[in-house]
Amino acid sequence: MGKKASILYEIILFSMAVLSVSTIWLDSRQFFFLDKVVWGIFVLDFLIRLFRSENKIKFIKENPFDLIAIIPLDNIFQLARLARLIRLVRIILLSKRHAKPFFAILKTNGLDKILGIIFVVMLVSSLLIKLFEPSIKTYQDALWWSMVTATTVGYGDISPETGMGRVIAAILMLLGIGLIGMVTSSISTYFLSGHKRSNPTIEHLKNELDRYDELTPSELNRMILILKDLHNEKLDKKQGA
């Protein structure tokens, strides 16, 4: 699996784990089925990675939480509250491994800071729109309106009637359009860069190669040893993945 495909796969699995949160406190048969489908996918993911690893015992030792997370303890404990708690713990364990690419994207181009600012603006806008718009009676309705406006969904179930309300709506819509562009840009930057972090050892080797003609035999041997160590480290990571 290529680097980009692997990252996309991790993000999808993390999103599925987050989606499972909605099933914890809902008892309908459809949500229960959704939870089981997500659980089954994670079981399959674990078994495939276990099968592909050369050292099975080492793989299990390095991924104990993944193994614990796929054990269907909520089926063993029938008490509703205990079962929900176990399901919540399972979701946390499942999402822990697959959340890294998601949070890395949030860090790209300062997207996390922009999201924080927009969240604060939405809260303030909710207070202001409730103050100026007589048709909005509750803060919950005001917050709902701010969310659909900022995300440019605009269901139209609540529309501002006053001049100040329309000004607030315009500000939120502009911020929402900017947010969509920011999210798209951050995802593109993340995948184009391949999420490669600068390795000081590799940078040192590159600098040494720039003066290849001046290197002594001992320096060349030292570089070869470093390259072998890096190669072995990469192999160990692949076997543990």
N, C-alpha and C positions, 0 to 999 in steps of 0.2 A: 504493500500500500504506500503510495507517495506521501510526501510530507503534507501537502495541502489537503489531500483526501483524508489523511489521518486526523488533521486538525478539525476538519469539517465533521468527521465522524464523532470526535470527542464532544464537539459543541452540540450535535444532535442528541447524543446520549444524555448530556447534562440537561438539555431542554426537556427531554422526556422525564428525567428525574424530578425536575421542577414541576412539570405538568402533573405528576403523581400527587403532589401536595394537595391538589384540589379534591382528590378522592378520599383524603383521610377522614374528614368529618361528614362525608356524604355517604348515605347508606343505599342509594339506588343501585339496581342491578347493573346498569350501564357503566357507572363509575367504578364499581367493583370489578367488572370485566376489563376496563381500561387499566386498572392497577395491575391485574394479572398479566395483561399483555406486556406492559412495561417491564414487570418483573421477569417474564419469560425471555425478553430480549436481553436483559442484563445477565441472566443465567447463561444464555447462548454465547454472549460476549466473553464471559469468564471461561467457559469450557473451550472456546476456540483459542483464547490466549494460552490456556493451560496446555492444550494439545500441541500448539506451535512451539512452546518453550522446550528446550533440550533437557533442562533439569527441573523436573516436576516438583520435587520437594522444595527446592530453592524458590521456585515461583510461588508456591503456597506460603512459604515463610515470609516472602517479601510483599505479599498481597493478602494479609489475614483479614483485613476489613472487607475486602471484596467478597471473600468466602463467607464471612458472617452475614453480610448484607443479603446474600441470595438464599439463606436458609429461611424457609417459610414459617417463622415462629408465630406470626399472627394467626396462622391456621391452627397451631397447636393450642394457643391460649385463646379461648372463645370469649372471655370477658371483653366487652366492647372497648372500654377505656384502655385496658392493657394492650389490646390488639392494635388500637390506633397509635399508642405510644411506640410500640415496636415498629409499626409501619413508618412512623416519622423518623425514628432512628435509622431505619433501613435507607430511607431516601437521603438522609444526610450522608450516610456512608457511601452510597452509590454516587452521589453528586460530587463528593470530595475529590475523587480521582479525575473526573471529567470536566471539572470547573476551570482548570488552569487556562485553556485557550479563551474561554469566555471572559475571564477577568483580565487576561492579557489584552484583549480587544478593548476593554473598558479603559485600560491605561494608555492605549495608543492615541496620540494627538490630544491628550487631555480630555478624552470623552467623559471620563468619570466626573471631572469637575464641572463640565457643561451640564451633565445630567443632574448634578446636585443643585446647580443654579436654577435650572428650569423647574425642578421640584419645589424649590422655595418660592419661585415666581408663581407657580400654580396655587400654592397654599395662600399666598397674599392675594392673588386674583380672585380666589374663591371668597375670601372675606369681603373684598371690594364689590364684587358682582352681587353678593347677597345684600350689601348695603344700598346699592344704587338701583337694583332691579326689583320692582315690587312683585313680579311674577315668580321670583325664586324665593320660596318660603324657608327652606332648610339649608343648613350648611352642606348636608350630604348631596343635595341637588346641585348646589354651587360647585362642589368639588367634582361631581360627575361632569358638569358642563365644562369646567376648566380642563379636565382630562381629554374629553373628546375634541375640544377646540385645539388644544396644544398638539395633539396627535394628528390633526387635520382630518379626523374622521367626520365630524360634524353631522350627527344624526338629524339635527333639526328639531328634536323634541323640545328643546329649550332654546329660545332665540332672544338676544338682548333687544330691548325696545328703546332704552334711553341712549342719549349721546355718549355718556360716560361708559355705559355698558358696551357700546360698539367700539369705543377706543380700546377698552380692555381686551375685547375679542380680537381686534386687529393686532395688538401686541402679541397675544398668545399665538395667533396664527403665524405671524412672522417668525417667532421663536420656534414653532413647530416645524416650519419649512426648513429653517436652519439646522434643526436637530436631525431631520431626515438626511440632509446632506452630510452632516457631521458623522452620523452612524455609517452611512455608505462609504465615506472617505476612510474612516477608521478600519472598517472591515477590509477594504481594498488594500490599504497600506499594510495591514497585518499579513495578508496572504501574499502580497507581492514581495515583502521583505522576507517571507518564509520564517518569520519569528526567530531570526538568527541573532543571538546575542554575541557580542564580541568576547572571544576567548583570549585572555592575556598570553597564554602559552602559544597559541597559533599566531597571534600578532608578533610575538618575539621571533618565531621561526621565519615569518615573512620578512621581518627586518634583517635577519641574518642572511637570508637568501639574496637580499639586495646587494650584499657585498660578497657574493659567492666566490669570486676570484681571490679574495683575501683570506678565506677560511683556512685554518690549519687542519691537518688530519684529525687531531683530537676534538676540535670543534665539530667537524663533520660527524664523527662517531657519536658525539653527545647528542647531536640533532637526530641521528638515526634512532637512538635509544628513546628520545622523547616521542618521536613519531610512533614507535612500537607501543609505548605506554598509552598514547592516545587511541591507537587502534584497538588495543586490548580492552580499554575502558569502554569503547563504543560497542564491542562485541558483548561485554558483560551486560550492558544496558539492554541490548536487543534480546538477550536470553532471558532477562528478567521481565521484559515487556509482555 
